Amino acid sequence: MTFLIDEIALATARLAEAGVPSPRTDAEEIAAFVHGVPRGMLHTIKDADFDARFWEGVARREAREPLQHITGRAYFRYLSLEVGLGVFVPRPETEVVAGWAIDRLREMDVTSPVVVDLGTGSGAIALSIAQEVALAQVHAVEIDPVAYGWAKRNILEHGQGRTTLHPEDLADCLQELNGQVDLVISNPPYIPPGAIPRDPEVRDYDPSRALYGSGEDGLDEVRAVERTARRLLRPGGFAVVEHADQQGNAVYWLFAEENGWRDVRLRQDLTGRDRFVTARLTQD
């Protein structure tokens, strides 16, 4: 056993005591980042090459700074994205939301589907769709200038020329695409004002604009997404909207039949919690 492996064991105990949910994984990720090797190669680091910056990273994680801020990268489906202060760190539950959209797009009888991601943040959803759906034309919308900067960097790295970033508000964006879009997807802010996120990584580091929704129930941005999706979608197009696990019924009823929606479904994440609503615009 090498010195680094011994230090990782000590760091794991410290992170576990601090309440970090995945202490061993995080200790190994920090070690791999500092030493410039994959996690599976940590045992190859010679004792003489141990980098003391490992313990600086561990101290930051012990203080519940997000691992992704320490390493500068977040993993989402098949992507490694740049993230940091000022942009929401994409979560595993959103991978399920993106996966549902990707499956529907692959099933469409459309050569080059048009997709809009409202409030793209880091660009995680938009770039996953562009990467995994052949010939998809993806429009990523982000009004916040700091998040826009992170999305721009990630699109330059992964966009493959099929992801276009727009510095517009999700409530009135992309008027030129009215009635032409095959799928609209969004993970908007939805935490009600006054609610306090449980995890320090979210509460203390994610930007409040990406977390807290407007209105008494926090769902005004979801209402704006519904209106924008109704305007942008072609007949038969899909809307996909993420929400908090206790908001499923409320979001479901926002996609009303009298506004042209059908096939509205409340869908769950991998833990079985209500996580997103899907709906289809009535066909002519």
C-alpha positions as CSV (number, residue, x, y, z in Angstrom):
1,M,0.0,0.0,0.0
2,T,1.3,3.4,-1.0
3,F,1.5,6.6,1.1
4,L,-1.2,8.2,-1.1
5,I,-3.6,5.3,-0.5
6,D,-3.0,5.6,3.3
7,E,-3.7,9.3,3.1
8,I,-6.9,8.7,1.1
9,A,-8.1,6.4,3.9
10,L,-7.5,9.1,6.5
11,A,-9.2,11.7,4.3
12,T,-12.2,9.4,3.9
13,A,-12.7,9.2,7.7
14,R,-12.5,13.0,7.9
15,L,-15.0,13.5,5.2
16,A,-17.4,10.9,6.6
17,E,-17.2,12.7,10.0
18,A,-18.1,16.0,8.2
19,G,-21.2,14.4,6.8
20,V,-20.0,14.2,3.1
21,P,-22.4,11.6,1.5
22,S,-19.7,9.8,-0.6
23,P,-16.5,10.3,1.4
24,R,-14.3,7.6,-0.2
25,T,-15.3,8.6,-3.8
26,D,-14.7,12.2,-3.1
27,A,-11.3,11.6,-1.4
28,E,-10.2,9.6,-4.5
29,E,-11.6,12.2,-6.9
30,I,-9.6,14.9,-5.1
31,A,-6.5,12.7,-5.1
32,A,-6.9,12.0,-8.8
33,F,-7.4,15.6,-9.7
34,V,-4.3,16.8,-7.7
35,H,-2.0,14.1,-9.0
36,G,-3.3,14.2,-12.6
37,V,-4.3,10.6,-13.0
38,P,-7.5,8.6,-13.3
39,R,-8.9,7.2,-10.0
40,G,-8.0,3.7,-11.1
41,M,-4.3,4.7,-11.3
42,L,-4.0,6.2,-7.8
43,H,-2.0,3.1,-6.6
44,T,0.7,4.0,-9.1
45,I,1.7,7.3,-7.5
46,K,5.0,6.9,-5.9
47,D,5.5,8.1,-2.3
48,A,8.0,10.7,-3.4
49,D,5.4,12.1,-5.8
50,F,2.7,12.7,-3.2
51,D,1.3,16.2,-3.6
52,A,0.3,18.0,-0.3
53,R,-2.3,20.0,-2.2
54,F,-4.4,16.9,-1.7
55,W,-5.1,17.9,1.9
56,E,-6.0,21.4,0.8
57,G,-8.7,19.9,-1.4
58,V,-9.8,17.6,1.4
59,A,-10.2,20.6,3.8
60,R,-12.3,22.4,1.3
61,R,-14.6,19.4,0.8
62,E,-14.7,18.9,4.6
63,A,-16.1,22.4,4.8
64,R,-18.8,21.1,2.3
65,E,-17.6,23.0,-0.7
66,P,-18.8,21.0,-3.7
67,L,-16.4,18.5,-5.1
68,Q,-17.1,19.9,-8.5
69,H,-15.8,23.3,-7.5
70,I,-12.6,21.8,-6.2
71,T,-11.9,19.8,-9.3
72,G,-13.5,22.3,-11.7
73,R,-15.5,19.6,-13.5
74,A,-18.9,18.0,-13.2
75,Y,-19.9,14.7,-14.8
76,F,-23.3,14.5,-16.5
77,R,-24.3,11.4,-18.5
78,Y,-21.3,11.1,-21.0
79,L,-20.0,14.6,-20.5
80,S,-17.3,16.2,-18.3
81,L,-18.3,19.9,-17.9
82,E,-16.5,23.0,-16.6
83,V,-18.3,24.4,-13.5
84,G,-17.6,26.7,-10.6
85,L,-19.0,29.7,-8.7
86,G,-22.0,31.3,-10.3
87,V,-23.4,28.2,-12.1
88,F,-25.7,25.4,-10.9
89,V,-23.9,22.1,-10.6
90,P,-25.9,19.5,-12.5
91,R,-27.3,16.7,-10.4
92,P,-27.7,12.9,-11.2
93,E,-31.6,13.2,-11.0
94,T,-31.5,15.6,-14.0
95,E,-29.7,12.9,-16.0
96,V,-33.0,10.9,-15.9
97,V,-34.9,14.0,-17.2
98,A,-32.4,14.4,-20.0
99,G,-32.5,10.7,-20.7
100,W,-36.3,10.7,-21.2
101,A,-36.0,13.6,-23.7
102,I,-33.3,11.8,-25.6
103,D,-35.3,8.6,-25.9
104,R,-38.3,10.6,-27.2
105,L,-36.2,12.5,-29.7
106,R,-34.7,9.2,-31.0
107,E,-38.2,7.8,-31.5
108,M,-39.4,10.8,-33.6
109,D,-39.8,10.5,-37.3
110,V,-37.8,13.7,-37.7
111,T,-34.4,13.9,-39.5
112,S,-33.1,16.9,-37.6
113,P,-35.1,17.6,-34.5
114,V,-35.2,21.1,-33.1
115,V,-34.7,21.3,-29.3
116,V,-34.8,24.2,-26.9
117,D,-33.3,24.0,-23.4
118,L,-34.7,26.9,-21.3
119,G,-32.3,28.1,-18.5
120,T,-29.4,25.9,-19.6
121,G,-27.0,26.8,-16.8
122,S,-23.8,24.9,-17.5
123,G,-25.3,23.5,-20.7
124,A,-25.5,20.0,-19.4
125,I,-28.9,19.1,-20.8
126,A,-28.5,20.8,-24.1
127,L,-25.0,19.3,-24.7
128,S,-26.2,15.8,-23.7
129,I,-29.0,16.0,-26.3
130,A,-26.6,17.3,-29.0
131,Q,-24.1,14.5,-28.2
132,E,-26.6,11.7,-28.1
133,V,-29.3,12.6,-30.7
134,A,-27.9,12.5,-34.2
135,L,-28.5,15.7,-36.2
136,A,-30.4,17.4,-33.4
137,Q,-30.3,21.2,-33.6
138,V,-30.2,22.4,-30.0
139,H,-30.9,26.0,-28.8
140,A,-29.7,26.7,-25.2
141,V,-31.2,29.8,-23.5
142,E,-29.5,31.5,-20.5
143,I,-30.0,35.1,-19.4
144,D,-27.7,35.1,-16.4
145,P,-24.3,36.4,-17.5
146,V,-22.2,34.3,-15.2
147,A,-24.0,31.0,-16.1
148,Y,-23.9,32.1,-19.7
149,G,-20.1,32.3,-19.5
150,W,-19.9,28.7,-18.2
151,A,-22.3,27.4,-20.8
152,K,-20.3,29.1,-23.6
153,R,-17.1,27.4,-22.4
154,N,-18.8,24.0,-22.4
155,I,-20.4,24.5,-25.7
156,L,-17.1,25.5,-27.3
157,E,-15.7,22.2,-25.9
158,H,-18.5,19.9,-26.6
159,G,-21.1,21.6,-28.8
160,Q,-20.1,19.9,-32.1
161,G,-21.5,22.9,-34.0
162,R,-25.1,21.8,-33.2
163,T,-25.7,23.8,-30.0
164,T,-26.5,27.5,-30.2
165,L,-26.4,29.6,-27.1
166,H,-28.9,32.5,-26.7
167,P,-28.6,35.3,-24.0
168,E,-32.3,35.6,-23.6
169,D,-35.0,35.3,-21.0
170,L,-36.9,32.0,-21.0
171,A,-40.2,33.9,-20.9
172,D,-40.0,35.5,-24.3
173,C,-37.0,34.0,-26.1
174,L,-36.6,32.6,-29.6
175,Q,-39.7,34.3,-31.2
176,E,-38.3,33.2,-34.6
177,L,-38.8,29.6,-33.7
178,N,-42.5,29.8,-32.8
179,G,-44.3,26.7,-33.8
180,Q,-41.2,24.9,-35.1
181,V,-39.7,23.2,-32.1
182,D,-39.9,19.4,-31.5
183,L,-39.1,19.4,-27.8
184,V,-38.7,22.0,-25.1
185,I,-36.9,21.0,-21.9
186,S,-36.1,22.9,-18.7
187,N,-34.7,22.6,-15.2
188,P,-35.9,26.0,-14.0
189,P,-35.6,27.4,-10.5
190,Y,-38.4,26.1,-8.4
191,I,-37.6,26.2,-4.7
192,P,-40.2,28.3,-2.9
193,P,-39.0,31.6,-1.4
194,G,-38.2,31.1,2.3
195,A,-37.4,27.3,1.9
196,I,-33.9,26.4,2.9
197,P,-32.1,23.6,0.9
198,R,-30.9,20.8,3.2
199,D,-27.5,20.2,1.7
200,P,-24.8,22.9,2.3
201,E,-23.4,22.3,-1.2
202,V,-26.6,23.6,-2.6
203,R,-27.5,26.2,0.0
204,D,-24.1,27.8,0.3
205,Y,-22.7,27.5,-3.2
206,D,-25.3,27.1,-6.0
207,P,-26.4,30.5,-7.3
208,S,-29.7,31.6,-5.7
209,R,-31.1,32.6,-9.1
210,A,-30.8,29.0,-10.2
211,L,-32.5,27.7,-7.1
212,Y,-35.3,29.9,-5.9
213,G,-38.4,30.3,-8.0
214,S,-40.7,33.3,-8.0
215,G,-44.2,33.5,-6.6
216,E,-45.6,32.1,-3.4
217,D,-45.1,28.5,-4.5
218,G,-41.8,29.1,-6.3
219,L,-43.4,27.9,-9.6
220,D,-43.7,31.2,-11.6
221,E,-40.7,30.2,-13.8
222,V,-42.3,26.8,-14.4
223,R,-45.5,28.7,-15.5
224,A,-43.3,30.8,-17.9
225,V,-41.8,27.6,-19.3
226,E,-45.2,26.2,-19.9
227,R,-46.3,29.3,-21.8
228,T,-43.0,29.4,-23.8
229,A,-43.2,25.8,-24.7
230,R,-46.8,26.2,-25.9
231,R,-45.6,29.0,-28.2
232,L,-42.5,27.3,-29.5
233,L,-43.7,23.7,-30.0
234,R,-45.1,22.4,-33.2
235,P,-48.3,20.3,-32.9
236,G,-47.3,17.0,-31.4
237,G,-44.1,18.4,-29.8
238,F,-43.1,17.6,-26.2
239,A,-42.5,19.6,-23.1
240,V,-40.3,18.3,-20.3
241,V,-40.0,20.2,-17.0
242,E,-38.1,19.2,-13.8
243,H,-39.5,20.1,-10.4
244,A,-39.0,19.3,-6.7
245,D,-40.3,16.0,-5.5
246,Q,-43.2,17.6,-3.5
247,Q,-44.3,19.8,-6.5
248,G,-45.4,17.1,-8.9
249,N,-49.1,17.5,-8.7
250,A,-48.9,21.3,-8.8
251,V,-46.7,21.2,-12.0
252,Y,-48.9,18.5,-13.5
253,W,-52.0,20.8,-13.4
254,L,-50.1,23.7,-15.0
255,F,-50.2,21.8,-18.3
256,A,-53.9,22.1,-18.7
257,E,-56.0,20.4,-21.4
258,E,-57.7,23.7,-22.2
259,N,-54.3,25.2,-23.2
260,G,-53.7,22.5,-25.7
261,W,-51.8,19.9,-23.7
262,R,-52.4,16.2,-23.7
263,D,-50.7,13.0,-22.5
264,V,-49.5,14.9,-19.4
265,R,-47.5,12.5,-17.1
266,L,-45.9,12.8,-13.7
267,R,-42.6,10.9,-13.9
268,Q,-40.1,9.7,-11.2
269,D,-36.4,9.7,-10.8
270,L,-34.3,6.6,-10.0
271,T,-35.2,6.9,-6.3
272,G,-38.9,6.7,-7.1
273,R,-39.6,10.4,-6.3
274,D,-41.7,12.6,-8.5
275,R,-39.1,14.5,-10.5
276,F,-40.5,15.8,-13.8
277,V,-43.6,16.4,-15.9
278,T,-43.9,15.6,-19.6
279,A,-46.7,16.8,-21.9
280,R,-47.5,16.8,-25.6
281,L,-49.0,19.7,-27.5
282,T,-52.3,18.8,-29.2
283,Q,-51.9,17.9,-32.9
284,D,-54.0,19.6,-35.5
